[in-house]
Structure formats: C-alpha cells, structure tokens
Amino acid sequence: MSNSELKESINNKTKRKIPLALKIILIVLICIALVAAGLLIYVHSLLNKINRPDPNETYITEEELAEIERQEEEAENEEGGFFEIIPDDDEELWDPFEENSQTVAEDPENTNNETESPSEQESNENKSETSSDTSTGNSSSSGSNSSSGTTVTVDKTRVISPDQIKFNPLDNATITGKNLINILLIGQDRRQYESTRQRSDAMILCTVNKEKKTVTLTSFVRDIYVQIPGYQNNRINAAFRFGGMKLLDQTFEKNFGVKIDANVCVDFGQFIQLINKLGGIDLEITDAEAKVLSLPSSGLVHLTGGKALSYVRIRKLDSDIKRSERQRKVLLAIYEKYKDKSATELLSLLDDILPMLTTDLSNWEIIGYATELLPMSKDFTVITQRVPINKSYYYATIDGRALTIIDFEKNQQFLIDTLLD
C-alpha cells in the first residue's frame, strides 16, 4: 500500500462518527462516576470528624482504680446506691447457697422449669424473709420478690469470697461468623472536667444477624463480676477503665465468647449533645421515675439531653437490671424516631453528630458496613434482651464491692441461642 493510500485510509477511519446512543451512554457513565466519586469524598470527609481512640493511651494500675472505686463507692452509698437493691417485679434471682430459696412456677419462656405442688409452694412462701449465708455464717436482711407465682428470697448484702465464684473462661470466641456483626455500644462514666478514660457505665452489644435479618440489643449489667485478662477479677466496667476498648473486647470474649468487631463510645457530655441534636426523645415515664427526674408529670414525656442522661442513670428506684432496660428504651426511641428518615435527612445530621462519637472503625469499614446493611435495613427486626437472664444471678459483696454474680454457663448458652441460632 502506497503512502497516499495509507493516508486516505486513516482519514476515512477518523471521519467515522460515534453513534449518538453510545455518546449518551458514555456521558451518563461519566456523570455517575463523578457523582459517586464526589459522594465518596464527601462521606469520607464527614467520617474524618469521628473521634478515634488514642493508640498511645496507657493502661492504669489496679491500685489507681481501687482508689477511684473507694471514693465513688462512698458517694454512691450516701445516695442509696448499690446496697439498696430493690429488684423489679419481673426479676427472678438465683441462689446457689440455699436450694429451697425459690419457688419455681411454670414459665412459658423456660420449658425447663418444673411446677411444684401447691403444698410445696405454700411451704416455701411461708419461709422467713431473714436468710442466713451458709457459706460465711453471716446473717442478713432480705426482701421477697414475687412474679407470676415465683417467690424469691433476695439477700441484699451477702458477703462471699472470690474463691466461691465459678467462672467458665472461653479460649475462643463462639459468637462470631460471616453473617454476624457485633458492635459494642459504650457509655463511659466521664464528666466534662475529666480528661482521662473512665469506666463503662453502659454496655450494649448490638448484634446484626444478616441471615436472620435481626438486630439484637443485649445489655450487660455494669457490675457483673468477671475475669479481666492481665488483671485481678473485677466488675466488667473496670476493664474499659483499665485498658479501653481493646481490653474490654478481650474481657467479653473471655467471659462470654463474643467476638467484638467494633466499638462506638460516648461520654456524658457527648450523650447530652447527641440527644439534643436529635431534637430530644419521647419516652413513657413512670410516676416514680418522674419524681426522681423532677418532672411535672409521668406518661409520655419529651426528654432533652440532660434529662435523658439522668433517666438512663437512675439507680435509686431499683437495680442495675432495670437501669439497663432504661438504656435500651432510649436506643429504641432514637431508632423509632429516625428509622423512616431519608438518606438526605440522615446525611444532614451526620456533620454535627459524628464528632460526638468515638469508634475504632476505620472510614472504609464504616462505608463497607453502610453499603452492605443499609439496603436491607428496612427488613430488620429489632430485639432487646439483657445479661444476666432471670434465675442466673444474685447480689453479693466481695472485698467491700457490691457485685452481680452470674451463672456463666447459663448466660453463655443464652447468648448462643439468641444470637446464633
């Protein structure tokens, strides 16, 4: 082919027109790519406002925490704190020291219960409300709690020794898997004037089961007596004070077999700001709660951030079991208020809300979870529960500390049954 023929061939090819439809498709694809890139850059810039845990934050010693606990114990006792435990009507305690301390009635939620004869029930119900601690020889005043035919003798001040606790430590996490996401929601007991990490006042495990399409909120009572890796046995909320998210996650895995995938934390000030930014929440408040909160009335009440914080921290009326229920009620109220909001409305809140949170999730992990879960979020069912479950715990003191002592095997199995099966 001559040079002139080659030039003519090239000129003919360059003169060929790109079909109009193909041009339109290319323009649309370019626009979509630009919008997606812009949105990704915007979301990434928003996520950069989230606080991250300090990787250089040091662990504290047991002696430092002991002094903090001593001071706070005195303050709480003055306010009628841990030693004034008043079990709620639906609380059913476990007493491993006296086999006949409970009258067990039929429970539709527990098929393992056996119904006693009327004569046995009458005999147990007539027992004295003063019990003796057979393991220590100490006598203590007790109260009686009845619910659905169940009578429980409640020993408020039983004193026991650490070697009486039966732990069931787990070497490997059992509550994990490709269809599970375990995010621990932490409310730390830090005031505005405190710069250091404090104890985890609230711990709610948010478990997303993608296969079952459920979101389960499981409260863990703050004073459960647990084994903390590298430290002496202590309340579970001490793990966060000792070593932050990392140590608290290790403590959950060792004692409950839960593999924590991520943590999200707020302190008192951040909680108040968060609730206020959301416009407050509406909750059903009892007469007793209204009185403690100095509210003019009970029923459906609108709470701003300060009152919402006081609500989730109420401890004068009952036990930490009920307190954990109040914390879950607040989360559900937030969910109900915002579950039907559009993506645009939610994005408009993020700029103000994200700086109030602290998480160990990376930006890309957050984007990945959001991309995977948001499309199916409308189909999820929200479930709430708590650890310890009924008939698996009792109250006691060890070395002067008021604690919740639990049956680990029973609660570990409960978590497997509800979060995995």
GIGIDA-V303666 format. One record per helix or strand. SS is the DSSP state (H for helix, E for strand). FROM is the first residue (numbers start at 1). TO is the last residue. If there is no record, write none. Layout:
ss=SS from=FROM to=TO
ss=SS from=FROM to=TO
This chain:
ss=H from=3 to=14
ss=H from=20 to=47
ss=E from=51 to=51
ss=H from=62 to=78
ss=H from=82 to=84
ss=E from=102 to=103
ss=E from=107 to=107
ss=E from=110 to=110
ss=H from=118 to=125
ss=E from=130 to=132
ss=E from=139 to=147
ss=E from=150 to=155
ss=E from=159 to=159
ss=H from=162 to=164
ss=E from=175 to=175
ss=E from=180 to=188
ss=E from=200 to=209
ss=E from=214 to=220
ss=E from=224 to=226
ss=E from=234 to=235
ss=H from=238 to=256
ss=E from=258 to=258
ss=E from=262 to=266
ss=H from=268 to=277
ss=E from=281 to=285
ss=H from=287 to=292
ss=E from=299 to=303
ss=H from=305 to=312
ss=H from=320 to=338
ss=H from=343 to=356
ss=E from=358 to=359
ss=H from=363 to=379
ss=E from=381 to=387
ss=E from=393 to=398
ss=E from=401 to=406
ss=H from=408 to=419
